[in-house]
Amino acid sequence: MPLSEAEVQAYLLGSNTEKVNVEVDFEIGDTLSVVDGTWKDTVGVVKSINAKKQTVTISVEMFGRETPVEIDFTDVRKMD
């Protein structure tokens, strides 16, 4: 039996289907530390902020080159 659209959305979004808006204390040019997810313990500089998607794009060094990485607001912290 196939899943309904509502069941698929509930699965993809977890048990809480409401997205919580996260307020951020960083801006373009700030240095952030990734605290969770695939890029945990990585440091990068903010290149863009997408409030609608609740993501930030940071530039990280990978293999000697600057690479843009999109990360969720909840997975990063501003460095002092």
mmCIF file as gemmi writes it, N, C-alpha and C atoms, coordinates in Angstrom:
data_model
loop_
_atom_site.group_PDB
_atom_site.id
_atom_site.type_symbol
_atom_site.label_atom_id
_atom_site.label_alt_id
_atom_site.label_comp_id
_atom_site.label_asym_id
_atom_site.label_entity_id
_atom_site.label_seq_id
_atom_site.pdbx_PDB_ins_code
_atom_site.Cartn_x
_atom_site.Cartn_y
_atom_site.Cartn_z
_atom_site.occupancy
_atom_site.B_iso_or_equiv
_atom_site.pdbx_formal_charge
_atom_site.auth_seq_id
_atom_site.auth_asym_id
_atom_site.pdbx_PDB_model_num
ATOM 1 N N . MET Axp A 1 ? 0.845 -1.17 0 1 0 ? 1 A 1
ATOM 2 C CA . MET Axp A 1 ? 0 0 0 1 0 ? 1 A 1
ATOM 3 C C . MET Axp A 1 ? 0.896 1.241 0 1 0 ? 1 A 1
ATOM 4 N N . PRO Axp A 2 ? 0.765 2.13 -0.974 1 0 ? 2 A 1
ATOM 5 C CA . PRO Axp A 2 ? 1.593 3.337 -1.025 1 0 ? 2 A 1
ATOM 6 C C . PRO Axp A 2 ? 1.226 4.312 0.096 1 0 ? 2 A 1
ATOM 7 N N . LEU Axp A 3 ? 2.227 5.12 0.468 1 0 ? 3 A 1
ATOM 8 C CA . LEU Axp A 3 ? 2.007 6.146 1.497 1 0 ? 3 A 1
ATOM 9 C C . LEU Axp A 3 ? 1.282 7.342 0.89 1 0 ? 3 A 1
ATOM 10 N N . SER Axp A 4 ? 0.486 8.002 1.721 1 0 ? 4 A 1
ATOM 11 C CA . SER Axp A 4 ? -0.169 9.232 1.272 1 0 ? 4 A 1
ATOM 12 C C . SER Axp A 4 ? 0.858 10.362 1.287 1 0 ? 4 A 1
ATOM 13 N N . GLU Axp A 5 ? 0.534 11.456 0.63 1 0 ? 5 A 1
ATOM 14 C CA . GLU Axp A 5 ? 1.425 12.63 0.61 1 0 ? 5 A 1
ATOM 15 C C . GLU Axp A 5 ? 1.693 13.127 2.03 1 0 ? 5 A 1
ATOM 16 N N . ALA Axp A 6 ? 0.667 13.146 2.876 1 0 ? 6 A 1
ATOM 17 C CA . ALA Axp A 6 ? 0.817 13.598 4.266 1 0 ? 6 A 1
ATOM 18 C C . ALA Axp A 6 ? 1.756 12.678 5.045 1 0 ? 6 A 1
ATOM 19 N N . GLU Axp A 7 ? 1.664 11.378 4.797 1 0 ? 7 A 1
ATOM 20 C CA . GLU Axp A 7 ? 2.553 10.428 5.478 1 0 ? 7 A 1
ATOM 21 C C . GLU Axp A 7 ? 3.996 10.608 5.04 1 0 ? 7 A 1
ATOM 22 N N . VAL Axp A 8 ? 4.206 10.863 3.761 1 0 ? 8 A 1
ATOM 23 C CA . VAL Axp A 8 ? 5.557 11.093 3.247 1 0 ? 8 A 1
ATOM 24 C C . VAL Axp A 8 ? 6.145 12.357 3.864 1 0 ? 8 A 1
ATOM 25 N N . GLN Axp A 9 ? 5.373 13.444 3.904 1 0 ? 9 A 1
ATOM 26 C CA . GLN Axp A 9 ? 5.848 14.699 4.478 1 0 ? 9 A 1
ATOM 27 C C . GLN Axp A 9 ? 6.166 14.534 5.959 1 0 ? 9 A 1
ATOM 28 N N . ALA Axp A 10 ? 5.303 13.824 6.691 1 0 ? 10 A 1
ATOM 29 C CA . ALA Axp A 10 ? 5.543 13.587 8.116 1 0 ? 10 A 1
ATOM 30 C C . ALA Axp A 10 ? 6.832 12.801 8.314 1 0 ? 10 A 1
ATOM 31 N N . TYR Axp A 11 ? 7.091 11.839 7.452 1 0 ? 11 A 1
ATOM 32 C CA . TYR Axp A 11 ? 8.312 11.045 7.544 1 0 ? 11 A 1
ATOM 33 C C . TYR Axp A 11 ? 9.542 11.903 7.249 1 0 ? 11 A 1
ATOM 34 N N . LEU Axp A 12 ? 9.478 12.689 6.183 1 0 ? 12 A 1
ATOM 35 C CA . LEU Axp A 12 ? 10.618 13.523 5.792 1 0 ? 12 A 1
ATOM 36 C C . LEU Axp A 12 ? 10.92 14.617 6.806 1 0 ? 12 A 1
ATOM 37 N N . LEU Axp A 13 ? 9.896 15.168 7.43 1 0 ? 13 A 1
ATOM 38 C CA . LEU Axp A 13 ? 10.073 16.258 8.375 1 0 ? 13 A 1
ATOM 39 C C . LEU Axp A 13 ? 10.178 15.78 9.819 1 0 ? 13 A 1
ATOM 40 N N . GLY Axp A 14 ? 10.046 14.488 10.043 1 0 ? 14 A 1
ATOM 41 C CA . GLY Axp A 14 ? 10.056 13.972 11.4 1 0 ? 14 A 1
ATOM 42 C C . GLY Axp A 14 ? 8.661 14.077 11.985 1 0 ? 14 A 1
ATOM 43 N N . SER Axp A 15 ? 8.544 13.822 13.254 1 0 ? 15 A 1
ATOM 44 C CA . SER Axp A 15 ? 7.23 13.821 13.89 1 0 ? 15 A 1
ATOM 45 C C . SER Axp A 15 ? 6.639 15.221 14.001 1 0 ? 15 A 1
ATOM 46 N N . ASN Axp A 16 ? 7.49 16.242 13.994 1 0 ? 16 A 1
ATOM 47 C CA . ASN Axp A 16 ? 7.014 17.625 14.087 1 0 ? 16 A 1
ATOM 48 C C . ASN Axp A 16 ? 6.977 18.217 12.684 1 0 ? 16 A 1
ATOM 49 N N . THR Axp A 17 ? 5.785 18.43 12.135 1 0 ? 17 A 1
ATOM 50 C CA . THR Axp A 17 ? 5.677 18.929 10.769 1 0 ? 17 A 1
ATOM 51 C C . THR Axp A 17 ? 5.798 20.446 10.686 1 0 ? 17 A 1
ATOM 52 N N . GLU Axp A 18 ? 5.813 21.128 11.824 1 0 ? 18 A 1
ATOM 53 C CA . GLU Axp A 18 ? 5.982 22.573 11.814 1 0 ? 18 A 1
ATOM 54 C C . GLU Axp A 18 ? 7.468 22.919 11.858 1 0 ? 18 A 1
ATOM 55 N N . LYS Axp A 19 ? 7.889 23.79 10.959 1 0 ? 19 A 1
ATOM 56 C CA . LYS Axp A 19 ? 9.278 24.221 10.95 1 0 ? 19 A 1
ATOM 57 C C . LYS Axp A 19 ? 9.418 25.402 11.896 1 0 ? 19 A 1
ATOM 58 N N . VAL Axp A 20 ? 10.386 25.308 12.792 1 0 ? 20 A 1
ATOM 59 C CA . VAL Axp A 20 ? 10.619 26.363 13.768 1 0 ? 20 A 1
ATOM 60 C C . VAL Axp A 20 ? 11.624 27.342 13.175 1 0 ? 20 A 1
ATOM 61 N N . ASN Axp A 21 ? 11.294 28.625 13.189 1 0 ? 21 A 1
ATOM 62 C CA . ASN Axp A 21 ? 12.235 29.631 12.702 1 0 ? 21 A 1
ATOM 63 C C . ASN Axp A 21 ? 13.338 29.838 13.721 1 0 ? 21 A 1
ATOM 64 N N . VAL Axp A 22 ? 14.56 29.772 13.254 1 0 ? 22 A 1
ATOM 65 C CA . VAL Axp A 22 ? 15.719 29.944 14.117 1 0 ? 22 A 1
ATOM 66 C C . VAL Axp A 22 ? 16.284 31.334 13.874 1 0 ? 22 A 1
ATOM 67 N N . GLU Axp A 23 ? 16.498 32.083 14.94 1 0 ? 23 A 1
ATOM 68 C CA . GLU Axp A 23 ? 17.125 33.393 14.812 1 0 ? 23 A 1
ATOM 69 C C . GLU Axp A 23 ? 18.631 33.208 14.902 1 0 ? 23 A 1
ATOM 70 N N . VAL Axp A 24 ? 19.364 33.931 14.065 1 0 ? 24 A 1
ATOM 71 C CA . VAL Axp A 24 ? 20.817 33.775 14.025 1 0 ? 24 A 1
ATOM 72 C C . VAL Axp A 24 ? 21.505 35.06 14.454 1 0 ? 24 A 1
ATOM 73 N N . ASP Axp A 25 ? 22.71 34.9 14.988 1 0 ? 25 A 1
ATOM 74 C CA . ASP Axp A 25 ? 23.486 36.061 15.425 1 0 ? 25 A 1
ATOM 75 C C . ASP Axp A 25 ? 24.727 36.259 14.571 1 0 ? 25 A 1
ATOM 76 N N . PHE Axp A 26 ? 24.677 35.776 13.321 1 0 ? 26 A 1
ATOM 77 C CA . PHE Axp A 26 ? 25.826 35.937 12.43 1 0 ? 26 A 1
ATOM 78 C C . PHE Axp A 26 ? 25.395 36.614 11.143 1 0 ? 26 A 1
ATOM 79 N N . GLU Axp A 27 ? 26.381 37.107 10.407 1 0 ? 27 A 1
ATOM 80 C CA . GLU Axp A 27 ? 26.12 37.78 9.132 1 0 ? 27 A 1
ATOM 81 C C . GLU Axp A 27 ? 27.223 37.42 8.155 1 0 ? 27 A 1
ATOM 82 N N . ILE Axp A 28 ? 27.071 37.841 6.925 1 0 ? 28 A 1
ATOM 83 C CA . ILE Axp A 28 ? 28.049 37.537 5.884 1 0 ? 28 A 1
ATOM 84 C C . ILE Axp A 28 ? 29.426 38.047 6.322 1 0 ? 28 A 1
ATOM 85 N N . GLY Axp A 29 ? 30.423 37.172 6.188 1 0 ? 29 A 1
ATOM 86 C CA . GLY Axp A 29 ? 31.792 37.506 6.575 1 0 ? 29 A 1
ATOM 87 C C . GLY Axp A 29 ? 32.191 36.944 7.931 1 0 ? 29 A 1
ATOM 88 N N . ASP Axp A 30 ? 31.209 36.55 8.761 1 0 ? 30 A 1
ATOM 89 C CA . ASP Axp A 30 ? 31.522 35.974 10.077 1 0 ? 30 A 1
ATOM 90 C C . ASP Axp A 30 ? 32.077 34.56 9.928 1 0 ? 30 A 1
ATOM 91 N N . THR Axp A 31 ? 32.858 34.148 10.912 1 0 ? 31 A 1
ATOM 92 C CA . THR Axp A 31 ? 33.406 32.8 10.946 1 0 ? 31 A 1
ATOM 93 C C . THR Axp A 31 ? 32.528 31.927 11.826 1 0 ? 31 A 1
ATOM 94 N N . LEU Axp A 32 ? 32.134 30.771 11.284 1 0 ? 32 A 1
ATOM 95 C CA . LEU Axp A 32 ? 31.267 29.846 12.004 1 0 ? 32 A 1
ATOM 96 C C . LEU Axp A 32 ? 31.959 28.507 12.199 1 0 ? 32 A 1
ATOM 97 N N . SER Axp A 33 ? 31.56 27.831 13.259 1 0 ? 33 A 1
ATOM 98 C CA . SER Axp A 33 ? 32.011 26.473 13.523 1 0 ? 33 A 1
ATOM 99 C C . SER Axp A 33 ? 30.804 25.556 13.362 1 0 ? 33 A 1
ATOM 100 N N . VAL Axp A 34 ? 30.976 24.456 12.646 1 0 ? 34 A 1
ATOM 101 C CA . VAL Axp A 34 ? 29.897 23.492 12.461 1 0 ? 34 A 1
ATOM 102 C C . VAL Axp A 34 ? 29.903 22.558 13.664 1 0 ? 34 A 1
ATOM 103 N N . VAL Axp A 35 ? 28.758 22.447 14.344 1 0 ? 35 A 1
ATOM 104 C CA . VAL Axp A 35 ? 28.683 21.685 15.589 1 0 ? 35 A 1
ATOM 105 C C . VAL Axp A 35 ? 27.938 20.361 15.438 1 0 ? 35 A 1
ATOM 106 N N . ASP Axp A 36 ? 27.35 20.107 14.264 1 0 ? 36 A 1
ATOM 107 C CA . ASP Axp A 36 ? 26.611 18.864 14.081 1 0 ? 36 A 1
ATOM 108 C C . ASP Axp A 36 ? 26.538 18.532 12.6 1 0 ? 36 A 1
ATOM 109 N N . GLY Axp A 37 ? 26.296 17.284 12.29 1 0 ? 37 A 1
ATOM 110 C CA . GLY Axp A 37 ? 26.114 16.857 10.909 1 0 ? 37 A 1
ATOM 111 C C . GLY Axp A 37 ? 27.404 16.396 10.263 1 0 ? 37 A 1
ATOM 112 N N . THR Axp A 38 ? 27.347 16.238 8.958 1 0 ? 38 A 1
ATOM 113 C CA . THR Axp A 38 ? 28.473 15.733 8.173 1 0 ? 38 A 1
ATOM 114 C C . THR Axp A 38 ? 29.723 16.593 8.306 1 0 ? 38 A 1
ATOM 115 N N . TRP Axp A 39 ? 29.558 17.883 8.419 1 0 ? 39 A 1
ATOM 116 C CA . TRP Axp A 39 ? 30.68 18.819 8.457 1 0 ? 39 A 1
ATOM 117 C C . TRP Axp A 39 ? 31.095 19.189 9.884 1 0 ? 39 A 1
ATOM 118 N N . LYS Axp A 40 ? 30.685 18.414 10.881 1 0 ? 40 A 1
ATOM 119 C CA . LYS Axp A 40 ? 30.996 18.696 12.285 1 0 ? 40 A 1
ATOM 120 C C . LYS Axp A 40 ? 32.498 18.958 12.456 1 0 ? 40 A 1
ATOM 121 N N . ASP Axp A 41 ? 32.815 19.957 13.304 1 0 ? 41 A 1
ATOM 122 C CA . ASP Axp A 41 ? 34.192 20.373 13.611 1 0 ? 41 A 1
ATOM 123 C C . ASP Axp A 41 ? 34.883 21.098 12.453 1 0 ? 41 A 1
ATOM 124 N N . THR Axp A 42 ? 34.105 21.539 11.464 1 0 ? 42 A 1
ATOM 125 C CA . THR Axp A 42 ? 34.647 22.316 10.357 1 0 ? 42 A 1
ATOM 126 C C . THR Axp A 42 ? 34.407 23.793 10.637 1 0 ? 42 A 1
ATOM 127 N N . VAL Axp A 43 ? 35.33 24.623 10.196 1 0 ? 43 A 1
ATOM 128 C CA . VAL Axp A 43 ? 35.213 26.072 10.365 1 0 ? 43 A 1
ATOM 129 C C . VAL Axp A 43 ? 35.122 26.692 8.981 1 0 ? 43 A 1
ATOM 130 N N . GLY Axp A 44 ? 34.217 27.684 8.832 1 0 ? 44 A 1
ATOM 131 C CA . GLY Axp A 44 ? 34.074 28.341 7.545 1 0 ? 44 A 1
ATOM 132 C C . GLY Axp A 44 ? 33.576 29.767 7.69 1 0 ? 44 A 1
ATOM 133 N N . VAL Axp A 45 ? 33.653 30.506 6.598 1 0 ? 45 A 1
ATOM 134 C CA . VAL Axp A 45 ? 33.235 31.909 6.562 1 0 ? 45 A 1
ATOM 135 C C . VAL Axp A 45 ? 31.898 32.006 5.837 1 0 ? 45 A 1
ATOM 136 N N . VAL Axp A 46 ? 30.964 32.766 6.41 1 0 ? 46 A 1
ATOM 137 C CA . VAL Axp A 46 ? 29.624 32.918 5.843 1 0 ? 46 A 1
ATOM 138 C C . VAL Axp A 46 ? 29.693 33.656 4.51 1 0 ? 46 A 1
ATOM 139 N N . LYS Axp A 47 ? 29.127 33.026 3.476 1 0 ? 47 A 1
ATOM 140 C CA . LYS Axp A 47 ? 29.058 33.633 2.147 1 0 ? 47 A 1
ATOM 141 C C . LYS Axp A 47 ? 27.648 34.103 1.827 1 0 ? 47 A 1
ATOM 142 N N . SER Axp A 48 ? 26.623 33.372 2.327 1 0 ? 48 A 1
ATOM 143 C CA . SER Axp A 48 ? 25.236 33.792 2.118 1 0 ? 48 A 1
ATOM 144 C C . SER Axp A 48 ? 24.353 33.162 3.183 1 0 ? 48 A 1
ATOM 145 N N . ILE Axp A 49 ? 23.196 33.822 3.404 1 0 ? 49 A 1
ATOM 146 C CA . ILE Axp A 49 ? 22.234 33.361 4.397 1 0 ? 49 A 1
ATOM 147 C C . ILE Axp A 49 ? 20.878 33.267 3.71 1 0 ? 49 A 1
ATOM 148 N N . ASN Axp A 50 ? 20.211 32.119 3.846 1 0 ? 50 A 1
ATOM 149 C CA . ASN Axp A 50 ? 18.893 31.919 3.252 1 0 ? 50 A 1
ATOM 150 C C . ASN Axp A 50 ? 17.895 31.725 4.392 1 0 ? 50 A 1
ATOM 151 N N . ALA Axp A 51 ? 17.247 32.8 4.803 1 0 ? 51 A 1
ATOM 152 C CA . ALA Axp A 51 ? 16.313 32.745 5.932 1 0 ? 51 A 1
ATOM 153 C C . ALA Axp A 51 ? 15.102 31.87 5.62 1 0 ? 51 A 1
ATOM 154 N N . LYS Axp A 52 ? 14.66 31.854 4.384 1 0 ? 52 A 1
ATOM 155 C CA . LYS Axp A 52 ? 13.493 31.056 4.01 1 0 ? 52 A 1
ATOM 156 C C . LYS Axp A 52 ? 13.772 29.563 4.195 1 0 ? 52 A 1
ATOM 157 N N . LYS Axp A 53 ? 14.93 29.106 3.761 1 0 ? 53 A 1
ATOM 158 C CA . LYS Axp A 53 ? 15.297 27.696 3.905 1 0 ? 53 A 1
ATOM 159 C C . LYS Axp A 53 ? 15.956 27.397 5.25 1 0 ? 53 A 1
ATOM 160 N N . GLN Axp A 54 ? 16.264 28.465 6.022 1 0 ? 54 A 1
ATOM 161 C CA . GLN Axp A 54 ? 16.939 28.321 7.312 1 0 ? 54 A 1
ATOM 162 C C . GLN Axp A 54 ? 18.313 27.669 7.145 1 0 ? 54 A 1
ATOM 163 N N . THR Axp A 55 ? 19.049 28.115 6.095 1 0 ? 55 A 1
ATOM 164 C CA . THR Axp A 55 ? 20.38 27.589 5.841 1 0 ? 55 A 1
ATOM 165 C C . THR Axp A 55 ? 21.367 28.721 5.645 1 0 ? 55 A 1
ATOM 166 N N . VAL Axp A 56 ? 22.621 28.375 5.849 1 0 ? 56 A 1
ATOM 167 C CA . VAL Axp A 56 ? 23.72 29.307 5.633 1 0 ? 56 A 1
ATOM 168 C C . VAL Axp A 56 ? 24.731 28.617 4.719 1 0 ? 56 A 1
ATOM 169 N N . THR Axp A 57 ? 25.303 29.371 3.791 1 0 ? 57 A 1
ATOM 170 C CA . THR Axp A 57 ? 26.359 28.828 2.943 1 0 ? 57 A 1
ATOM 171 C C . THR Axp A 57 ? 27.681 29.37 3.463 1 0 ? 57 A 1
ATOM 172 N N . ILE Axp A 58 ? 28.568 28.438 3.825 1 0 ? 58 A 1
ATOM 173 C CA . ILE Axp A 58 ? 29.892 28.831 4.302 1 0 ? 58 A 1
ATOM 174 C C . ILE Axp A 58 ? 30.942 28.324 3.336 1 0 ? 58 A 1
ATOM 175 N N . SER Axp A 59 ? 32.055 28.996 3.327 1 0 ? 59 A 1
ATOM 176 C CA . SER Axp A 59 ? 33.178 28.596 2.492 1 0 ? 59 A 1
ATOM 177 C C . SER Axp A 59 ? 34.17 27.846 3.379 1 0 ? 59 A 1
ATOM 178 N N . VAL Axp A 60 ? 34.42 26.586 3.035 1 0 ? 60 A 1
ATOM 179 C CA . VAL Axp A 60 ? 35.367 25.766 3.792 1 0 ? 60 A 1
ATOM 180 C C . VAL Axp A 60 ? 36.52 25.369 2.888 1 0 ? 60 A 1
ATOM 181 N N . GLU Axp A 61 ? 37.667 25.106 3.488 1 0 ? 61 A 1
ATOM 182 C CA . GLU Axp A 61 ? 38.812 24.656 2.703 1 0 ? 61 A 1
ATOM 183 C C . GLU Axp A 61 ? 38.783 23.145 2.617 1 0 ? 61 A 1
ATOM 184 N N . MET Axp A 62 ? 38.774 22.642 1.369 1 0 ? 62 A 1
ATOM 185 C CA . MET Axp A 62 ? 38.765 21.205 1.138 1 0 ? 62 A 1
ATOM 186 C C . MET Axp A 62 ? 39.734 20.906 0.004 1 0 ? 62 A 1
ATOM 187 N N . PHE Axp A 63 ? 40.702 20.061 0.279 1 0 ? 63 A 1
ATOM 188 C CA . PHE Axp A 63 ? 41.725 19.706 -0.705 1 0 ? 63 A 1
ATOM 189 C C . PHE Axp A 63 ? 42.454 20.944 -1.228 1 0 ? 63 A 1
ATOM 190 N N . GLY Axp A 64 ? 42.674 21.912 -0.335 1 0 ? 64 A 1
ATOM 191 C CA . GLY Axp A 64 ? 43.419 23.106 -0.693 1 0 ? 64 A 1
ATOM 192 C C . GLY Axp A 64 ? 42.629 24.144 -1.473 1 0 ? 64 A 1
ATOM 193 N N . ARG Axp A 65 ? 41.312 23.944 -1.59 1 0 ? 65 A 1
ATOM 194 C CA . ARG Axp A 65 ? 40.477 24.888 -2.335 1 0 ? 65 A 1
ATOM 195 C C . ARG Axp A 65 ? 39.298 25.319 -1.486 1 0 ? 65 A 1
ATOM 196 N N . GLU Axp A 66 ? 38.845 26.548 -1.696 1 0 ? 66 A 1
ATOM 197 C CA . GLU Axp A 66 ? 37.654 27.045 -1.014 1 0 ? 66 A 1
ATOM 198 C C . GLU Axp A 66 ? 36.422 26.428 -1.667 1 0 ? 66 A 1
ATOM 199 N N . THR Axp A 67 ? 35.556 25.826 -0.855 1 0 ? 67 A 1
ATOM 200 C CA . THR Axp A 67 ? 34.374 25.14 -1.355 1 0 ? 67 A 1
ATOM 201 C C . THR Axp A 67 ? 33.141 25.625 -0.594 1 0 ? 67 A 1
ATOM 202 N N . PRO Axp A 68 ? 32.059 26.027 -1.31 1 0 ? 68 A 1
ATOM 203 C CA . PRO Axp A 68 ? 30.836 26.445 -0.618 1 0 ? 68 A 1
ATOM 204 C C . PRO Axp A 68 ? 30.061 25.23 -0.109 1 0 ? 68 A 1
ATOM 205 N N . VAL Axp A 69 ? 29.563 25.328 1.126 1 0 ? 69 A 1
ATOM 206 C CA . VAL Axp A 69 ? 28.797 24.253 1.737 1 0 ? 69 A 1
ATOM 207 C C . VAL Axp A 69 ? 27.547 24.86 2.366 1 0 ? 69 A 1
ATOM 208 N N . GLU Axp A 70 ? 26.382 24.298 2.062 1 0 ? 70 A 1
ATOM 209 C CA . GLU Axp A 70 ? 25.129 24.779 2.633 1 0 ? 70 A 1
ATOM 210 C C . GLU Axp A 70 ? 24.8 23.952 3.874 1 0 ? 70 A 1
ATOM 211 N N . ILE Axp A 71 ? 24.559 24.644 4.993 1 0 ? 71 A 1
ATOM 212 C CA . ILE Axp A 71 ? 24.341 23.982 6.272 1 0 ? 71 A 1
ATOM 213 C C . ILE Axp A 71 ? 23.132 24.615 6.964 1 0 ? 71 A 1
ATOM 214 N N . ASP Axp A 72 ? 22.404 23.802 7.687 1 0 ? 72 A 1
ATOM 215 C CA . ASP Axp A 72 ? 21.236 24.25 8.44 1 0 ? 72 A 1
ATOM 216 C C . ASP Axp A 72 ? 21.658 25.197 9.572 1 0 ? 72 A 1
ATOM 217 N N . PHE Axp A 73 ? 20.83 26.197 9.867 1 0 ? 73 A 1
ATOM 218 C CA . PHE Axp A 73 ? 21.12 27.144 10.944 1 0 ? 73 A 1
ATOM 219 C C . PHE Axp A 73 ? 21.424 26.457 12.266 1 0 ? 73 A 1
ATOM 220 N N . THR Axp A 74 ? 20.72 25.367 12.541 1 0 ? 74 A 1
ATOM 221 C CA . THR Axp A 74 ? 20.872 24.704 13.852 1 0 ? 74 A 1
ATOM 222 C C . THR Axp A 74 ? 22.186 23.947 13.982 1 0 ? 74 A 1
ATOM 223 N N . ASP Axp A 75 ? 22.931 23.795 12.886 1 0 ? 75 A 1
ATOM 224 C CA . ASP Axp A 75 ? 24.178 23.018 12.911 1 0 ? 75 A 1
ATOM 225 C C . ASP Axp A 75 ? 25.427 23.875 13.012 1 0 ? 75 A 1
ATOM 226 N N . VAL Axp A 76 ? 25.276 25.197 13.153 1 0 ? 76 A 1
ATOM 227 C CA . VAL Axp A 76 ? 26.443 26.08 13.21 1 0 ? 76 A 1
ATOM 228 C C . VAL Axp A 76 ? 26.379 27.02 14.417 1 0 ? 76 A 1
ATOM 229 N N . ARG Axp A 77 ? 27.55 27.471 14.844 1 0 ? 77 A 1
ATOM 230 C CA . ARG Axp A 77 ? 27.676 28.456 15.928 1 0 ? 77 A 1
ATOM 231 C C . ARG Axp A 77 ? 28.723 29.489 15.524 1 0 ? 77 A 1
ATOM 232 N N . LYS Axp A 78 ? 28.454 30.735 15.884 1 0 ? 78 A 1
ATOM 233 C CA . LYS Axp A 78 ? 29.387 31.823 15.611 1 0 ? 78 A 1
ATOM 234 C C . LYS Axp A 78 ? 30.609 31.69 16.516 1 0 ? 78 A 1
ATOM 235 N N . MET Axp A 79 ? 31.785 31.88 15.923 1 0 ? 79 A 1
ATOM 236 C CA . MET Axp A 79 ? 33.02 31.833 16.694 1 0 ? 79 A 1
ATOM 237 C C . MET Axp A 79 ? 33.325 33.227 17.202 1 0 ? 79 A 1
ATOM 238 N N . ASP Axp A 80 ? 33.894 33.325 18.389 1 0 ? 80 A 1
ATOM 239 C CA . ASP Axp A 80 ? 34.243 34.634 18.983 1 0 ? 80 A 1
ATOM 240 C C . ASP Axp A 80 ? 35.489 35.207 18.377 1 0 ? 80 A 1
